[in-house]
Structures are given as structure tokens and as C-alpha cells.
Amino acid sequence: MGTPCRDDLADDIPSRLNKVSRDYDEMLTVLHERAPHARILTVGYPTVIPKDTSKCQYNNLEQFGSITQGDLDWLRQDVMEPLNQIIEKSAGAHDAARFVDLYDSSRNHSVCDTGKWVEGIFTRVPDQPALVHPNARGHRNAADHVAAAMLEAVGVG
């Protein structure tokens, strides 16, 4: 099955991630300039693709459809994880910003896990598209982490 996505897109990913990094830093700078006393929370992405991509079924539209196992590994390692690192690094470079990590807490709850917190391309084929977004459990996890970070940011947590 190979890695057709990586083969076609990998060369452009480093420049895209660099642009995201610059844009994110600029956004946080502007937010701080406009609201110098605000505390800013940056929220990372949850685990979408499992570390063990053999859990994912090829051509299953309730997972990742026809994205190959090799491409899923590439997307996790070279796109999703670096994207979270960029968001975390940007937050760390700004005194008023904090990073809320959803990745670690959602490990073992990816699209391909039994107790998933993220839906695949469809929640139910063919009438409930999800387009790889958190479900209620994923939103609950995010809300719990963001709420705790908000309380901590204002000195309550």
C-alpha cells in the first residue's frame, strides 16, 4: 500500500509547519498587545492517530478510509506531533500564554481505538459525517483540561 500521501506531500510539510509557527507567534503577540493583562490558553490537538496504526482498518470510512498505515504513521509523527510541539513552544515563548495538552490524556482514545474520543471520517456511514473530530467524550476531556487550566491561570486551581 505504501505511503502515497507522504510521497506527494512530505516535501512541503516543513515549510508549512514553519509558517504555522510564525503565524502562531504573531497571533499570540497581537493578542498580548491588544489585551496586555489577559491570560491566554493555547490548546493542543488530541491523539487522533494511534501509535499502533495496525489498529486502523484500511477502507473503513468510520476510521480513516483509504489512508494507508504508512501514511497514518507519517501523519502522526511528522505532522500532528510536530504541530502540537509548535503550539506548545509558541505558548512557552509568551509569558501570558499557557499550553493545554490534550495529546497525552487522549492516548489510547484515537479514531482507531475501541474507546475512541475522536470520530473518523464518518460517525456512521453514510449519513453522519464527522470529518475526524472529537465526540462527546473527547469534548469532555478537552473541557476538563481547559477548565483546570483556566482555574490555574486565575489562581484558583
Backbone as ProteinMPNN parsed JSONL, in Angstrom:
{"seq_chain_A": "MGTPCRDDLADDIPSRLNKVSRDYDEMLTVLHERAPHARILTVGYPTVIPKDTSKCQYNNLEQFGSITQGDLDWLRQDVMEPLNQIIEKSAGAHDAARFVDLYDSSRNHSVCDTGKWVEGIFTRVPDQPALVHPNARGHRNAADHVAAAMLEAVGVG", "coords_chain_A": {"N_chain_A": [[0.815, -1.198, 0.0], [2.004, 1.201, 0.629], [3.073, 4.667, 0.882], [1.482, 6.937, -0.235], [0.473, 9.524, 0.383], [2.485, 10.698, 1.987], [4.567, 10.53, 0.129], [3.707, 12.354, -1.794], [3.257, 14.74, -0.372], [5.143, 15.29, 1.652], [7.491, 16.859, 1.244], [6.643, 19.487, 1.403], [5.751, 19.874, 3.98], [7.584, 20.721, 6.149], [7.954, 23.516, 5.542], [5.348, 24.414, 5.738], [4.799, 23.887, 8.429], [6.663, 25.616, 9.585], [5.559, 28.044, 8.783], [3.125, 27.957, 10.186], [4.169, 28.102, 12.767], [5.366, 30.688, 12.787], [3.044, 32.246, 12.274], [1.483, 31.572, 14.496], [3.039, 32.525, 16.625], [2.952, 35.247, 15.97], [0.195, 35.729, 16.228], [-0.171, 35.285, 19.009], [1.429, 37.332, 19.997], [0.065, 39.623, 19.051], [-2.398, 39.274, 20.348], [-1.562, 39.612, 23.006], [-0.663, 42.259, 22.889], [-3.057, 43.618, 22.392], [-4.57, 42.923, 24.569], [-3.128, 43.274, 27.213], [-3.21, 42.337, 29.862], [-4.446, 39.947, 29.817], [-4.756, 36.416, 30.209], [-3.669, 33.802, 28.287], [-4.787, 30.84, 26.849], [-3.535, 28.19, 25.052], [-4.554, 25.527, 23.107], [-3.763, 22.23, 22.529], [-3.864, 19.571, 20.057], [-5.825, 16.561, 20.299], [-4.972, 13.027, 20.649], [-5.258, 11.656, 17.62], [-4.51, 9.768, 15.762], [-3.526, 6.476, 16.374], [-0.6, 5.232, 18.148], [0.005, 2.644, 17.449], [-0.676, 1.861, 14.45], [-1.673, -0.371, 13.246], [-4.063, -0.968, 14.324], [-5.896, 0.395, 12.878], [-8.292, 0.114, 10.323], [-7.991, -0.429, 6.952], [-9.734, 1.25, 4.378], [-11.97, 1.672, 5.938], [-14.498, 3.752, 6.505], [-15.39, 4.813, 8.836], [-13.189, 5.195, 10.17], [-10.198, 6.084, 8.912], [-10.655, 5.842, 6.199], [-9.24, 5.307, 3.059], [-6.589, 5.879, 3.725], [-3.323, 4.876, 4.043], [-1.6, 2.609, 6.299], [1.117, 3.244, 6.572], [1.064, 5.944, 5.799], [-0.541, 6.951, 7.838], [1.149, 6.592, 10.054], [3.177, 8.381, 9.292], [1.699, 10.814, 9.194], [1.024, 11.078, 11.91], [3.583, 11.18, 13.197], [5.083, 13.129, 11.766], [3.458, 15.286, 11.245], [1.102, 15.753, 12.997], [2.163, 15.431, 15.694], [4.452, 17.196, 15.586], [3.002, 19.568, 15.09], [1.555, 19.963, 17.479], [3.782, 20.34, 19.121], [4.759, 22.745, 18.127], [2.689, 24.52, 18.818], [2.834, 24.31, 21.601], [5.477, 25.222, 22.047], [5.295, 27.854, 21.083], [3.459, 28.924, 22.916], [5.007, 28.695, 25.207], [6.917, 30.62, 24.745], [5.757, 32.989, 25.306], [4.949, 34.985, 27.966], [2.342, 35.349, 28.956], [0.911, 33.239, 28.006], [-0.322, 29.88, 28.091], [0.034, 26.389, 27.582], [-2.32, 23.909, 26.841], [-2.341, 20.606, 27.109], [-3.732, 18.098, 25.272], [-3.038, 15.811, 24.09], [-1.569, 13.753, 25.469], [-3.441, 12.93, 27.438], [-5.418, 11.853, 25.897], [-4.397, 9.683, 24.697], [-4.623, 6.36, 23.55], [-7.261, 6.645, 22.899], [-7.864, 7.165, 20.297], [-9.053, 7.597, 16.872], [-9.037, 4.958, 15.976], [-9.192, 3.364, 18.198], [-10.937, 1.264, 20.552], [-12.366, 2.528, 22.681], [-12.913, 5.177, 21.632], [-12.315, 8.72, 21.439], [-12.415, 10.392, 19.418], [-13.97, 10.799, 16.359], [-13.98, 9.18, 13.146], [-13.788, 9.66, 9.604], [-16.488, 9.373, 9.089], [-19.12, 9.212, 11.491], [-21.172, 7.491, 11.378], [-21.625, 5.596, 8.584], [-23.773, 6.038, 5.809], [-24.592, 8.538, 6.57], [-23.764, 10.247, 8.658], [-21.449, 12.338, 8.727], [-18.274, 13.024, 10.191], [-15.742, 13.935, 9.881], [-13.253, 13.61, 11.169], [-13.269, 14.506, 14.041], [-13.523, 15.39, 17.552], [-15.628, 13.38, 19.657], [-18.393, 13.284, 22.007], [-17.131, 12.342, 24.365], [-14.496, 13.047, 23.833], [-14.743, 15.83, 23.696], [-15.487, 16.272, 26.344], [-13.152, 15.514, 27.7], [-11.415, 17.516, 26.709], [-12.733, 19.806, 27.685], [-12.518, 19.399, 30.458], [-9.726, 19.607, 30.815], [-9.191, 22.185, 29.828], [-10.791, 23.723, 31.542], [-9.523, 23.222, 34.026], [-7.032, 24.395, 33.476], [-7.834, 27.029, 33.094], [-8.763, 27.715, 35.661], [-6.382, 27.429, 37.08], [-4.891, 29.428, 35.818], [-6.096, 31.732, 36.748], [-5.497, 31.582, 39.348], [-6.983, 29.893, 41.017], [-6.999, 27.152, 40.812]], "CA_chain_A": [[0.0, 0.0, 0.0], [2.935, 2.31, 0.557], [2.848, 5.956, 1.556], [1.225, 7.91, -1.297], [0.322, 10.888, 0.923], [3.833, 11.169, 2.337], [5.335, 10.692, -1.103], [3.225, 13.53, -2.511], [3.13, 15.951, 0.435], [6.16, 15.44, 2.706], [8.466, 17.928, 0.983], [6.055, 20.784, 1.723], [5.346, 19.937, 5.392], [8.423, 21.591, 6.99], [7.68, 24.932, 5.311], [4.008, 24.689, 6.276], [4.916, 23.936, 9.888], [7.361, 26.872, 9.9], [4.582, 29.128, 8.629], [2.224, 27.868, 11.327], [4.918, 28.594, 13.922], [5.443, 32.16, 12.675], [1.694, 32.79, 12.416], [1.042, 31.369, 15.871], [3.77, 33.505, 17.435], [2.404, 36.566, 15.658], [-1.135, 35.8, 16.823], [-0.039, 35.444, 20.453], [1.966, 38.678, 20.221], [-1.024, 40.584, 18.829], [-3.354, 39.116, 21.45], [-0.978, 40.23, 24.201], [-0.659, 43.717, 22.688], [-4.432, 44.129, 22.482], [-5.096, 42.639, 25.91], [-1.871, 43.004, 27.928], [-3.413, 41.682, 31.157], [-5.143, 38.674, 29.597], [-4.028, 35.144, 30.252], [-4.043, 33.13, 27.049], [-4.633, 29.391, 26.818], [-3.437, 27.57, 23.739], [-4.999, 24.15, 23.288], [-3.209, 21.312, 21.545], [-4.747, 18.574, 19.452], [-5.827, 15.249, 20.969], [-4.466, 11.906, 19.873], [-6.193, 11.312, 16.559], [-3.971, 8.553, 15.139], [-2.855, 5.709, 17.42], [0.804, 4.885, 17.945], [-0.05, 1.371, 16.736], [-1.642, 2.07, 13.357], [-2.263, -1.629, 12.785], [-5.441, -0.96, 14.84], [-6.745, 1.07, 11.9], [-8.723, -0.752, 9.226], [-7.946, 0.206, 5.639], [-11.025, 1.423, 3.696], [-13.054, 1.833, 6.894], [-14.846, 5.167, 6.496], [-15.6, 5.256, 10.203], [-11.842, 5.497, 10.642], [-9.506, 6.996, 8.001], [-10.887, 5.496, 4.805], [-8.163, 4.645, 2.313], [-5.247, 6.341, 4.101], [-2.553, 3.68, 4.373], [-0.967, 2.533, 7.622], [2.365, 4.013, 6.479], [0.727, 7.368, 5.799], [-1.014, 7.304, 9.182], [2.363, 6.749, 10.875], [3.8, 9.638, 8.871], [0.863, 11.932, 9.635], [1.156, 11.215, 13.36], [4.956, 11.543, 13.585], [5.667, 14.272, 11.061], [2.51, 16.393, 11.099], [0.322, 16.029, 14.214], [3.011, 15.637, 16.869], [5.165, 18.479, 15.451], [2.055, 20.676, 15.205], [1.368, 20.167, 18.918], [5.033, 20.897, 19.661], [4.811, 24.159, 17.709], [1.739, 25.266, 19.653], [3.4, 24.335, 22.959], [6.663, 26.085, 22.028], [4.821, 29.234, 20.943], [2.894, 29.327, 24.208], [6.112, 28.821, 26.151], [7.704, 31.819, 24.432], [4.954, 34.152, 25.689], [4.684, 34.902, 29.399], [0.909, 35.332, 29.263], [0.263, 32.08, 27.374], [-0.112, 28.537, 28.626], [-0.345, 25.312, 26.676], [-3.166, 22.853, 27.389], [-2.006, 19.378, 26.386], [-4.782, 17.087, 25.178], [-2.475, 14.649, 23.405], [-1.251, 12.669, 26.399], [-4.642, 12.435, 28.118], [-6.297, 11.157, 24.955], [-3.698, 8.497, 24.18], [-5.471, 5.153, 23.627], [-8.644, 7.008, 22.59], [-7.812, 7.674, 18.922], [-10.095, 7.159, 15.945], [-8.987, 3.508, 15.766], [-9.289, 2.656, 19.469], [-12.284, 0.837, 20.929], [-12.971, 3.604, 23.465], [-12.442, 6.38, 20.939], [-12.796, 10.054, 21.787], [-12.386, 11.117, 18.153], [-14.632, 10.051, 15.288], [-13.25, 9.163, 11.885], [-14.383, 10.43, 8.52], [-17.916, 9.296, 9.395], [-19.538, 8.579, 12.736], [-21.928, 6.359, 10.841], [-21.711, 5.664, 7.124], [-23.292, 7.158, 5.013], [-25.365, 9.751, 6.85], [-23.261, 11.063, 9.761], [-20.038, 12.693, 8.568], [-17.622, 13.602, 11.367], [-14.537, 14.57, 9.353], [-12.19, 13.454, 12.16], [-13.477, 15.472, 15.123], [-13.839, 14.762, 18.839], [-17.01, 13.073, 20.001], [-18.757, 13.846, 23.32], [-16.085, 12.006, 25.347], [-13.331, 13.87, 23.508], [-15.051, 17.197, 24.128], [-15.464, 16.262, 27.814], [-11.741, 15.531, 28.08], [-10.895, 18.852, 26.416], [-13.351, 20.751, 28.622], [-11.919, 19.192, 31.78], [-8.361, 20.138, 30.822], [-9.243, 23.641, 29.657], [-11.331, 24.281, 32.787], [-8.457, 23.181, 35.031], [-6.025, 25.397, 33.101], [-8.421, 28.363, 33.358], [-8.741, 27.93, 37.118], [-4.98, 27.638, 37.45], [-4.453, 30.72, 35.277], [-6.608, 32.822, 37.579], [-5.053, 31.347, 40.713], [-7.964, 29.153, 41.807], [-6.748, 25.715, 40.711]], "C_chain_A": [[0.857, 1.26, 0.0], [2.529, 3.543, 1.339], [2.578, 7.043, 0.51], [1.067, 9.343, -0.788], [1.681, 11.469, 1.266], [4.633, 11.446, 1.073], [4.963, 11.981, -1.831], [3.357, 14.825, -1.706], [4.293, 16.249, 1.382], [7.108, 16.607, 2.477], [7.953, 19.294, 1.425], [5.749, 20.96, 3.217], [6.266, 20.82, 6.237], [8.142, 23.082, 6.787], [6.296, 25.314, 5.841], [4.046, 24.78, 7.809], [5.656, 25.203, 10.331], [6.409, 28.058, 9.79], [3.597, 29.127, 9.798], [2.915, 28.428, 12.569], [4.997, 30.118, 13.912], [4.072, 32.79, 12.91], [1.192, 32.67, 13.854], [1.734, 32.36, 16.803], [3.217, 34.907, 17.22], [1.027, 36.743, 16.305], [-1.045, 36.029, 18.336], [0.513, 36.825, 20.81], [0.865, 39.723, 20.098], [-2.059, 40.485, 19.953], [-2.835, 39.8, 22.713], [-0.949, 41.763, 24.082], [-2.05, 44.303, 22.888], [-5.052, 43.927, 23.861], [-3.913, 42.278, 26.812], [-2.038, 42.294, 29.277], [-4.122, 40.332, 31.034], [-4.193, 37.501, 29.782], [-4.557, 34.319, 29.088], [-3.801, 31.634, 27.192], [-4.563, 28.936, 25.372], [-3.722, 26.087, 23.936], [-4.449, 23.288, 22.154], [-4.264, 20.348, 21.025], [-4.707, 17.283, 20.246], [-5.142, 14.207, 20.091], [-5.547, 11.5, 18.881], [-5.803, 9.964, 15.956], [-3.226, 7.766, 16.216], [-1.38, 5.462, 17.102], [0.899, 3.574, 17.166], [-1.109, 1.468, 15.644], [-2.181, 0.768, 12.772], [-3.682, -1.788, 13.335], [-6.413, -0.393, 13.803], [-7.038, 0.149, 10.725], [-8.759, 0.034, 7.919], [-9.332, 0.148, 4.999], [-12.221, 1.466, 4.649], [-13.357, 3.326, 7.009], [-15.202, 5.698, 7.876], [-14.256, 5.436, 10.915], [-11.236, 6.489, 9.648], [-9.656, 6.635, 6.528], [-9.685, 4.799, 4.188], [-6.775, 5.239, 2.592], [-4.482, 5.125, 4.606], [-1.959, 3.758, 5.771], [0.331, 3.339, 7.633], [2.109, 5.508, 6.485], [0.199, 7.82, 7.154], [0.168, 7.494, 10.134], [3.038, 8.079, 10.56], [3.004, 10.845, 9.369], [0.988, 12.168, 11.14], [2.528, 11.79, 13.728], [5.435, 12.857, 12.992], [4.725, 15.455, 10.877], [1.844, 16.706, 12.442], [1.196, 16.303, 15.435], [3.839, 16.918, 16.747], [4.232, 19.69, 15.563], [1.781, 20.983, 16.682], [2.615, 20.783, 19.547], [5.172, 22.374, 19.314], [3.89, 25.003, 18.59], [2.295, 25.398, 21.07], [4.6, 25.279, 23.043], [6.256, 27.559, 21.926], [4.259, 29.742, 22.258], [4.01, 29.557, 25.22], [6.954, 30.062, 25.939], [6.975, 33.106, 24.824], [4.555, 34.008, 27.153], [3.203, 34.742, 29.727], [0.202, 34.081, 28.739], [0.637, 30.783, 28.08], [-0.622, 27.532, 27.614], [-1.184, 24.285, 27.427], [-2.958, 21.622, 26.519], [-3.188, 18.408, 26.427], [-4.241, 15.763, 24.642], [-2.257, 13.481, 24.372], [-2.501, 12.075, 27.037], [-5.56, 11.65, 27.189], [-5.616, 9.965, 24.28], [-4.583, 7.28, 24.439], [-6.958, 5.458, 23.424], [-8.733, 7.608, 21.188], [-8.996, 7.17, 18.109], [-10.164, 5.636, 15.853], [-9.068, 2.7, 17.053], [-10.741, 2.324, 19.792], [-13.008, 1.933, 21.706], [-12.598, 4.96, 22.902], [-13.106, 7.653, 21.444], [-12.811, 10.947, 20.556], [-13.048, 10.224, 17.106], [-13.782, 10.124, 14.026], [-13.913, 10.05, 10.842], [-15.905, 10.486, 8.696], [-18.098, 8.739, 10.797], [-20.326, 7.33, 12.382], [-22.061, 6.575, 9.346], [-23.141, 5.349, 6.724], [-23.853, 8.509, 5.467], [-24.873, 10.606, 8.018], [-21.774, 11.357, 9.583], [-19.497, 13.328, 9.85], [-16.362, 14.364, 10.965], [-13.428, 14.677, 10.396], [-12.256, 14.574, 13.207], [-13.798, 14.737, 16.421], [-15.331, 14.469, 18.976], [-17.283, 13.642, 21.404], [-17.689, 13.549, 24.369], [-14.823, 12.819, 25.097], [-13.533, 15.315, 23.919], [-15.024, 17.302, 25.649], [-14.018, 16.311, 28.298], [-11.139, 16.918, 27.861], [-11.444, 19.867, 27.415], [-12.745, 20.62, 30.012], [-10.525, 19.808, 31.864], [-8.335, 21.659, 30.676], [-9.768, 24.298, 30.931], [-10.261, 24.312, 33.875], [-7.394, 24.227, 34.735], [-6.548, 26.812, 33.347], [-8.373, 28.673, 34.847], [-7.314, 28.188, 37.606], [-4.489, 29.013, 37.007], [-4.937, 31.9, 36.125], [-6.32, 32.598, 39.064], [-6.041, 30.624, 41.601], [-7.619, 27.672, 41.865], [-5.475, 25.235, 41.301]], "O_chain_A": [[0.465, 2.277, -0.573], [1.766, 3.484, 2.303], [3.369, 7.978, 0.383], [1.486, 10.283, -1.463], [1.996, 12.597, 0.886], [5.298, 12.476, 0.964], [5.827, 12.627, -2.424], [3.548, 15.893, -2.287], [4.405, 17.375, 1.868], [7.49, 17.281, 3.433], [8.745, 20.165, 1.783], [5.512, 22.081, 3.668], [5.747, 21.629, 7.006], [8.095, 23.835, 7.759], [6.107, 26.424, 6.339], [3.403, 25.644, 8.403], [5.304, 25.796, 11.35], [6.451, 28.971, 10.615], [3.273, 30.186, 10.337], [2.294, 29.158, 13.342], [4.721, 30.761, 14.924], [3.952, 33.758, 13.661], [0.543, 33.585, 14.363], [1.094, 32.963, 17.665], [3.036, 35.663, 18.174], [0.737, 37.8, 16.866], [-1.761, 36.869, 18.88], [0.109, 37.417, 21.81], [0.746, 40.608, 20.946], [-2.538, 41.504, 20.449], [-3.586, 40.487, 23.405], [-1.185, 42.47, 25.062], [-2.199, 45.368, 23.488], [-5.947, 44.668, 24.267], [-3.719, 41.107, 27.139], [-1.08, 41.706, 29.777], [-4.364, 39.658, 32.035], [-2.991, 37.6, 29.539], [-5.768, 34.162, 28.933], [-2.722, 31.214, 27.612], [-5.434, 29.262, 24.566], [-3.175, 25.467, 24.848], [-4.648, 23.584, 20.976], [-5.4, 20.322, 21.498], [-3.669, 16.938, 20.811], [-4.783, 14.475, 18.945], [-6.625, 11.054, 19.272], [-6.661, 9.127, 15.677], [-2.376, 8.33, 16.905], [-0.969, 5.481, 15.942], [1.778, 3.416, 16.318], [-2.287, 1.195, 15.878], [-3.049, 0.794, 11.9], [-4.429, -2.647, 12.868], [-7.611, -0.672, 13.85], [-6.142, -0.512, 10.2], [-9.468, 1.033, 7.8], [-10.017, -0.873, 5.069], [-13.362, 1.312, 4.213], [-12.551, 4.08, 7.554], [-15.305, 6.91, 8.064], [-14.199, 5.782, 12.095], [-11.71, 7.621, 9.548], [-8.863, 7.08, 5.698], [-9.176, 3.819, 4.732], [-5.877, 5.106, 1.761], [-4.95, 4.424, 5.503], [-1.833, 4.838, 6.349], [0.611, 4.043, 8.603], [2.856, 6.262, 7.109], [0.459, 8.947, 7.577], [0.19, 8.439, 10.924], [3.424, 8.814, 11.468], [3.581, 11.791, 9.905], [1.05, 13.311, 11.592], [2.622, 12.764, 14.475], [6.13, 13.62, 13.664], [5.143, 16.512, 10.406], [2.005, 17.807, 12.968], [0.994, 17.297, 16.133], [3.926, 17.67, 17.718], [4.637, 20.73, 16.081], [1.779, 22.147, 17.081], [2.51, 21.653, 20.411], [5.653, 23.162, 20.128], [4.277, 26.077, 19.05], [2.233, 26.472, 21.668], [4.725, 26.045, 23.999], [6.82, 28.409, 22.616], [4.55, 30.865, 22.67], [3.961, 30.508, 26.0], [7.637, 30.511, 26.859], [7.529, 34.196, 24.685], [3.907, 33.034, 27.536], [2.857, 34.058, 30.69], [-0.984, 33.888, 29.005], [1.746, 30.618, 28.589], [-1.581, 27.787, 26.887], [-0.811, 23.843, 28.514], [-3.346, 21.594, 25.351], [-3.589, 17.956, 27.499], [-4.902, 14.728, 24.729], [-2.705, 12.363, 24.12], [-2.613, 10.856, 27.164], [-6.389, 10.867, 27.651], [-6.193, 9.323, 23.402], [-5.231, 7.208, 25.483], [-7.813, 4.63, 23.739], [-9.581, 8.461, 20.926], [-9.83, 6.411, 18.604], [-11.248, 5.082, 15.67], [-9.017, 1.471, 17.01], [-11.659, 3.019, 19.358], [-14.164, 2.232, 21.405], [-12.033, 5.797, 23.605], [-14.278, 7.666, 21.82], [-13.176, 12.119, 20.637], [-12.724, 9.042, 16.987], [-12.962, 11.029, 13.869], [-14.522, 11.067, 11.171], [-16.525, 11.527, 8.475], [-17.322, 7.893, 11.24], [-20.173, 6.272, 12.991], [-22.549, 7.613, 8.898], [-23.702, 4.413, 7.294], [-23.611, 9.523, 4.813], [-25.512, 11.607, 8.343], [-20.933, 10.711, 10.207], [-20.203, 14.088, 10.513], [-15.967, 15.321, 11.63], [-12.751, 15.7, 10.495], [-11.406, 15.464, 13.242], [-14.284, 13.606, 16.4], [-16.177, 15.212, 18.477], [-16.47, 14.408, 21.922], [-17.372, 14.417, 25.183], [-14.153, 13.234, 26.042], [-12.614, 15.957, 24.429], [-14.583, 18.317, 26.188], [-13.697, 17.072, 29.211], [-10.435, 17.435, 28.728], [-10.695, 20.696, 27.932], [-12.486, 21.626, 30.672], [-10.181, 20.45, 32.856], [-7.543, 22.336, 31.331], [-9.24, 25.326, 31.355], [-10.111, 25.317, 34.569], [-6.902, 24.881, 35.655], [-5.793, 27.691, 33.761], [-7.986, 29.771, 35.245], [-7.081, 29.061, 38.442], [-3.758, 29.683, 37.738], [-4.271, 32.932, 36.208], [-6.826, 33.319, 39.924], [-5.954, 30.727, 42.825], [-7.913, 27.006, 42.858], [-5.187, 24.039, 41.259]]}, "name": "protein", "num_of_chains": 1, "seq": "MGTPCRDDLADDIPSRLNKVSRDYDEMLTVLHERAPHARILTVGYPTVIPKDTSKCQYNNLEQFGSITQGDLDWLRQDVMEPLNQIIEKSAGAHDAARFVDLYDSSRNHSVCDTGKWVEGIFTRVPDQPALVHPNARGHRNAADHVAAAMLEAVGVG"}
